[in-house]
Amino acid sequence: MRIVPPIYTGTILDGNAVRDQIKAECRPRVERMVAEAGRAPGLAVVLVGSNPASEVYVRNKTRTAAELGIYSEQITRPAETTTDELLAIVCELNSRQEIDGILVQLPLPGHIDSQRVLLSVAPEKDVDGFHPCNVGLLATGRPGLKPCTPAGVIQMLHRYQIPIAGRHAVVAGRSDIVGKPMSLLLLQENATVTTCHSKTPDLAAVCRTADILVAAIGRPALITEKHIRPGAVVIDVGINRIGSRAEAERIFPASRLADFDKRGSLLVGDVHPGDMARLASAYTPVPGGVGPLTIAMLMQNTIEAAERRAGLA
Ligand code: NAP
């Protein structure tokens, strides 16, 4: 275990508190929709197969919708469902007036053409913000539905009044779901943005130039003290479950190892938690940082889609 004196006292960016704020702002919008359009916003979640993690995510989404007064329905189909069958389900949802948002839970079983399915969602109902139309709107700075996780990160920075304009933001990761839209959103906020990926030589040197460092790479605690400029704001998007005790010893202080022994695994982000807490001026913990924001932003997107479709936006 390393014993290193603290350099900066990190402010913990509390995702649960921001999620609760966003949810509180959703409620009056749902009430207004009911009062003025005569119906609640509607969300359809499509789940194919029986991936336990996906089942938990879908349950949480429909539960949060119910809590906010958003109408939701879950469409569950067996793993053997074909691409054509799924396309027919999406097509029907596209045509239903009371459905404002359609979410196809990923990952889909390997035999399904995920790209075709995602392309079939009507862009105005694409509450995940994955359709190329919405990606194009984001890239050109026009209003549209934005991917939930990166949009949640921007909300977090705004609500903690962390300046973005003029800062150097480094995004580690370039996935279509997180990294790329994150870079575009930070650019829209007038940051100077560098996007890194697995072919970036000397990732640590680039990350060390960041005022705002966003890690979205899906590698447990890959980002360590050598990547973090003291005083930087660090946003850890990663959610990784580690099951190896040796890895737990590398990442966690001795006080957490009892937890590991009890549960057989622990959650960790893409950033080494101790290094982040010691060096960052502000940071998102895992769990309890970016994670809670994704569902809140999905609710916000559903309401936004509903307001636009009902002419209330
Ligand atoms: P992904 O699709 O696997 O993309 C990972 C990205 O990281 C890729 O662009 C990859 O580069 C890059 N990368 C991988 N290893 C790297 C390395 N050693 N150095 C530099 N870059 C590297 O993952 P994702 O869907 O974006 O998710 C990223 C993480 O965020 C995961 O832990 C995921 O669980 C988490 N996540 C959290 C939420 C939330 O709600 N908080 C939502 C979504 C995802 P290449 O493009 O070159 O392969």
Residues whose N, C-alpha, C, O or C-beta is under 5 A from the ligand:
A	BS01	NAP	T149 G173 R174 S175 I177 V178 G179 C196 H197 S198 K199 A216 I217 G218 V237 G238 I239 N240 V290 G291 T294
